[in-house]
Amino acid sequence: MSEAHGVVFPQVDGRRSTSATGRSVVADALRGVDPIGAAAVERETNWRRGYVEHFGRLVVAELTSEDAAGRIAADGLTSLAARLQWSGPDGVRPIDHAFDSPVQDPLGTEVVTGSGERVASLSIPYRGARLAGDGLRRQLAAWVAAGVIEPSAQEAVCRVLDHPQWLDLSGRTVVVLGAAAEMGPLRSLLRWGADVAAVDLPRPAVWQRVLDEAGHGAGRVHVPVTLGKSGNLADRAGGDLIQDLPRVAAWVAGLPGDLVLGNYVYADGATNVRVAMAVDALGEHLARQRETALAFLATPTDVFAVPGAAVEASVESYARRRTSKLLRVPLRTLSGGRLLRRNYLPGADPGINDAIVPQQGPNYLLAKRLQRWRATTARAAGQTVSFHVAPPTRTRSVVKNRALAAAYGGAHRFGIEVFEPGTANSLMAALLVHDLNHGAPAHPMPWQDEAYAAVHGGLWRAAYAPRSALGLAALLGIGSAR
């Protein structure tokens, strides 16, 4: 990995090794709860292929005692903070030292006020229509019946329907990190008239999309700008969280209103870990200065502990899939048991749902696990946290991968619904509004917090373990990936 500035991986044997860092972080997270698992991680010689088992073991270890998940989360975050570094003008230092020196060239602010009329009720686009009121309630019920969302997600969105005044987020500033992200809530928030602080890379094409949304919306968008730079607003806007973290942090800290820090950033490969760590450091820095709510979207293609009711639904689905029974035995025999395995053993409570897609890589999963760990520790510290599993969605980052696009194209044959971005981001924005107004219920175990109001697309309640059906789904959906 080449030398870089800003948030960087540590040097291991003279190079910035992402594999060595990821392996060490997972081992450190496990060590206090599962020392045997930690030793297995340290013996892993092929991290890029073998990481899946170890990330799964993290979730199993969280269930061993009431405080195990908190210990794993805290130790994982401590390890990341000790390893990821800040490379700046004064050399390479621990990441929390990025904020030591006063910012010499602060970002300015321009505010864009939309010309649209504020929408005062919840609606969600779905298959060419816009669902609201009873139509949306019926669709939520249909998703629950099909096992696409958890019943608690239906209940939460229905509460928002019952309390349209919650859509008025006056007094709050929602900081949308990754403002142009397809899964982000920018469009919905602006429809509802919210104050949004948009943060994204200083790229004019990215900012033109954000500014177009701002102009059509009914809210206000606070835009970070480089002072003294010429050009239109799209040319001057933006801040790089990885390389410009202190300036972005100072700008966010100066925003008005009660802050909601929403993490919607994504990057390819190792850069995803760097930007996730930058966001985490930013959140910790802000929390030391002022009250800050946190918002996260979890990927469904991870490992989760899931409620017994989801296990029961999966077991029932496995038993009644008559059309696949004729194929199931020969396929499992020919594949050595790898294809069309049942999702869970009957009676598991909680069950372990492993929907990791190995092609996404260990860096992707480490970045997402970092967010889960922070949600756990922040919630325990009394911060307001909105954390929800988001559905499989046809975003640009997915469809550019032909194998994943094909698998998504055939997923419906195995009880999985893949969402369009507009549906997914509107639904998740509604859950954010719910949490900011009503709050998420307190649960005795962190895995239950993660499972609350999950929109997993059916991965948790499907008959077959996701990876055991992935290849067949790709074969069946290959035409849609072209």
Residue pairs with C-beta under 8 A, 6 or more apart in sequence:
1 9
1 15
1 16
1 17
1 18
1 270
2 16
3 16
4 16
4 87
4 274
5 87
5 88
5 243
6 86
6 87
6 88
6 240
6 242
6 243
6 244
6 245
6 274
6 278
7 84
7 85
7 86
7 87
7 95
7 98
7 241
7 242
7 243
7 245
7 274
7 275
7 277
7 278
7 281
8 16
8 84
8 85
8 86
8 87
8 92
8 274
9 16
9 17
9 18
9 21
9 83
9 84
9 85
9 270
9 273
9 274
10 16
10 21
10 83
10 84
10 85
11 17
12 20
12 21
13 20
18 269
18 270
18 273
18 362
18 363
19 47
19 48
19 362
20 47
21 83
21 84
21 273
22 47
22 51
22 273
22 362
22 363
22 366
23 41
23 42
23 44
23 47
23 51
24 79
24 83
25 76
25 79
25 80
25 83
25 366
26 41
26 51
26 54
26 55
26 58
26 76
26 366
27 38
27 39
27 41
27 42
28 38
28 75
28 76
28 78
28 79
29 58
29 72
29 73
29 75
29 76
29 79
29 373
30 37
30 38
30 41
30 54
30 57
30 58
30 61
30 72
31 38
31 75
32 71
32 72
32 75
33 61
33 62
33 64
33 65
33 68
33 71
33 72
34 57
34 61
34 64
37 54
37 57
37 58
37 61
40 54
40 57
41 54
41 57
44 50
44 51
44 54
47 362
48 361
48 362
49 358
51 361
51 362
51 365
52 354
52 356
52 358
55 302
55 303
55 356
55 362
55 365
55 369
56 303
56 352
56 354
56 356
58 72
58 303
58 369
59 303
59 304
59 305
59 352
59 447
60 352
61 68
61 72
62 68
62 69
62 72
62 305
62 446
62 447
63 69
63 305
63 350
63 445
63 447
66 444
66 445
69 376
69 445
69 446
69 447
70 376
70 377
70 380
70 446
72 373
73 372
73 373
73 374
73 376
73 377
73 446
74 373
74 377
76 369
76 370
76 373
77 280
77 370
77 373
77 374
77 377
80 277
80 280
80 370
81 94
81 95
81 96
81 281
82 94
84 95
84 273
84 274
84 277
85 92
85 93
85 94
85 95
86 92
86 93
86 94
86 95
86 96
86 97
86 98
86 245
88 98
88 246
90 101
95 277
95 281
96 281
96 284
96 285
98 245
98 246
98 249
98 281
99 245
99 246
99 249
99 281
99 285
101 246
103 246
103 247
103 250
105 227
105 247
106 227
106 247
106 250
106 251
107 224
107 225
107 226
107 227
107 239
107 247
107 248
107 250
107 251
108 224
108 225
108 226
108 227
109 222
109 223
109 224
109 225
109 251
110 222
110 223
110 225
110 233
110 237
111 220
111 221
111 222
111 223
112 211
112 214
112 215
112 220
112 221
112 223
112 233
113 219
113 220
114 190
114 214
114 215
114 216
114 217
114 218
114 219
114 220
114 221
115 215
115 216
116 190
116 191
116 216
116 217
116 218
117 218
118 191
118 192
118 193
118 218
118 219
119 167
119 191
119 192
119 193
119 218
120 164
120 167
120 168
120 192
121 132
121 133
121 161
121 164
121 167
122 132
122 136
122 157
122 160
122 161
122 164
122 167
122 430
123 130
123 131
123 132
123 136
123 426
124 130
124 131
124 132
124 136
124 139
124 423
124 426
124 427
124 430
125 131
125 420
125 422
125 423
125 426
126 139
126 423
129 135
131 139
133 161
136 157
136 161
137 158
137 161
140 149
140 153
140 154
140 157
140 158
141 154
143 149
143 153
143 154
143 417
144 150
144 151
144 153
144 154
146 415
146 417
146 458
147 310
147 313
147 314
147 317
147 415
147 458
147 460
147 461
147 462
148 391
148 417
148 455
148 456
148 457
148 458
149 391
149 454
149 455
149 456
150 307
150 310
150 451
150 452
150 453
150 454
150 455
150 456
150 460
151 309
152 452
152 453
152 454
153 388
153 431
153 453
153 454
153 455
155 453
156 430
156 431
156 434
156 435
156 438
156 453
157 427
157 430
157 431
157 434
159 434
159 438
160 166
160 167
160 430
160 433
160 434
163 437
163 438
166 433
166 434
166 436
166 437
166 438
167 192
167 193
167 433
168 192
168 193
169 189
169 192
169 193
169 194
169 195
169 433
169 436
170 195
171 257
171 258
172 194
172 195
172 257
172 258
172 259
172 260
172 436
173 195
173 196
173 197
173 222
173 255
173 256
173 257
173 258
173 259
173 260
174 185
174 189
174 194
174 195
174 196
174 197
174 260
174 262
174 295
175 196
175 197
175 199
175 252
175 255
175 259
175 260
175 261
175 262
176 184
176 185
176 186
176 189
176 196
176 197
176 198
176 199
176 262
176 264
177 199
177 200
177 241
177 261
177 262
177 263
177 264
177 265
177 279
177 282
178 184
178 199
178 200
178 263
178 264
178 265
178 266
179 186
179 196
179 198
179 199
179 200
179 210
179 264
180 186
180 200
180 206
180 207
180 209
180 210
181 264
181 265
181 266
182 393
182 395
182 396
182 421
182 425
183 264
183 297
183 390
183 393
183 395
183 421
183 424
183 425
183 428
184 262
184 264
184 425
185 262
185 264
185 425
185 428
185 429
185 432
186 196
186 198
186 210
186 213
187 213
187 217
187 422
187 425
187 426
188 425
188 426
188 429
188 430
189 196
189 217
189 219
189 429
190 196
190 213
190 214
190 216
190 217
190 218
190 219
190 221
191 217
191 218
191 219
192 218
192 219
192 433
193 217
193 218
193 219
194 219
195 219
195 220
195 222
195 256
195 257
196 219
196 220
196 221
196 222
197 221
197 222
197 224
197 252
197 255
198 210
198 214
198 221
198 222
198 223
198 224
199 224
199 238
199 239
199 241
199 248
199 252
200 206
200 207
200 210
200 238
200 239
201 238
201 240
202 226
202 237
202 238
202 239
202 240
203 238
204 234
204 235
205 234
206 238
207 223
207 233
207 234
207 237
207 238
208 234
210 221
210 223
210 237
211 221
211 223
211 233
211 234
211 237
213 221
214 221
214 223
222 255
223 233
223 237
224 237
224 238
224 239
224 248
224 251
225 233
225 236
225 237
226 236
226 238
229 235
229 236
230 236
239 247
239 248
239 251
240 248
241 248
241 265
241 275
241 278
241 279
241 282
242 271
242 274
242 275
242 278
245 278
245 281
245 282
248 282
249 282
249 285
249 286
252 259
252 261
252 282
252 286
253 285
253 286
253 289
253 290
258 291
258 293
259 286
259 290
259 291
259 292
259 293
260 292
260 293
260 294
260 295
260 432
260 436
261 279
261 282
261 283
261 286
261 292
261 293
261 294
261 295
262 295
262 432
263 276
263 279
263 283
263 294
263 295
263 296
263 297
263 371
264 297
265 275
265 276
265 279
266 272
266 275
266 397
267 274
267 275
268 397
269 361
269 363
269 364
270 363
272 363
272 364
272 367
273 363
273 366
273 367
273 370
275 367
276 366
276 367
276 368
276 370
276 371
277 370
280 370
280 371
280 374
283 292
283 294
283 374
283 378
286 292
287 378
287 383
292 383
293 383
293 384
293 385
293 386
293 436
294 374
294 375
294 378
294 383
294 384
294 385
294 386
295 385
295 386
295 387
295 432
295 435
296 371
296 372
296 374
296 375
296 385
296 386
296 387
296 388
297 388
297 389
297 390
297 428
298 368
298 371
298 372
298 387
298 388
298 389
298 390
298 450
299 364
299 368
299 389
299 390
300 355
300 389
300 390
300 391
300 392
300 454
300 455
300 456
300 457
300 459
301 355
301 356
301 357
301 360
301 392
301 459
301 466
302 355
302 356
302 365
302 368
302 369
302 372
303 352
303 353
303 354
303 355
303 356
304 352
304 353
304 355
304 389
304 447
304 450
304 451
304 454
304 456
304 460
305 350
305 351
305 352
305 353
305 447
305 450
305 451
306 350
306 351
306 352
306 353
306 451
306 460
307 349
307 350
307 351
307 448
307 451
308 348
308 349
308 350
308 351
310 351
310 353
310 460
310 461
311 343
311 344
311 346
311 347
311 348
311 349
311 350
311 351
313 461
314 342
314 343
314 344
314 351
314 460
314 461
314 462
314 463
315 342
315 343
315 344
315 346
317 415
317 461
317 462
317 463
318 342
318 343
318 463
318 464
321 328
321 463
324 340
324 463
327 340
328 340
331 339
331 340
331 472
332 338
332 339
332 340
332 341
338 468
339 468
339 469
339 471
339 472
340 464
340 468
340 469
340 472
341 464
341 465
341 468
342 463
342 464
342 465
343 351
343 353
343 462
343 463
343 464
343 465
343 466
344 351
344 352
344 353
350 447
350 451
353 456
353 459
353 460
353 466
354 465
354 466
354 467
355 456
355 459
355 466
355 467
356 365
356 467
357 404
357 407
357 467
357 470
358 467
359 401
359 403
359 404
371 387
372 387
372 450
375 385
375 387
375 449
375 450
376 446
376 449
378 385
379 385
379 387
379 446
379 449
384 435
384 436
384 439
385 435
385 440
386 431
386 432
386 435
386 436
386 440
387 440
387 449
387 450
388 428
388 431
388 452
388 453
388 454
388 455
389 450
389 451
389 454
389 455
389 456
390 424
390 428
390 455
391 417
391 418
391 419
391 424
391 427
391 455
391 456
391 457
392 398
392 408
392 411
392 416
392 417
392 418
392 419
392 457
392 459
393 418
393 419
393 420
393 421
393 424
394 405
394 408
394 418
394 419
394 420
394 421
395 421
398 404
398 405
398 408
399 405
399 408
399 481
402 481
403 474
403 481
405 477
405 480
405 481
406 473
406 474
406 475
406 477
406 478
406 480
406 481
407 470
407 471
407 473
407 474
407 477
408 418
408 473
408 477
408 480
409 473
409 474
409 476
409 477
409 478
409 479
409 480
409 481
410 472
410 473
410 474
410 475
410 476
410 477
410 478
410 480
411 417
411 418
411 457
411 473
411 477
412 418
413 473
413 476
414 462
414 463
414 464
414 469
414 472
414 473
415 458
415 461
415 462
415 463
416 457
416 458
416 459
416 462
416 466
416 473
417 457
417 458
418 457
419 427
419 457
424 455
427 455
428 455
431 453
431 455
434 453
440 449
440 452
440 453
441 452
443 449
443 452
454 460
459 466
462 469
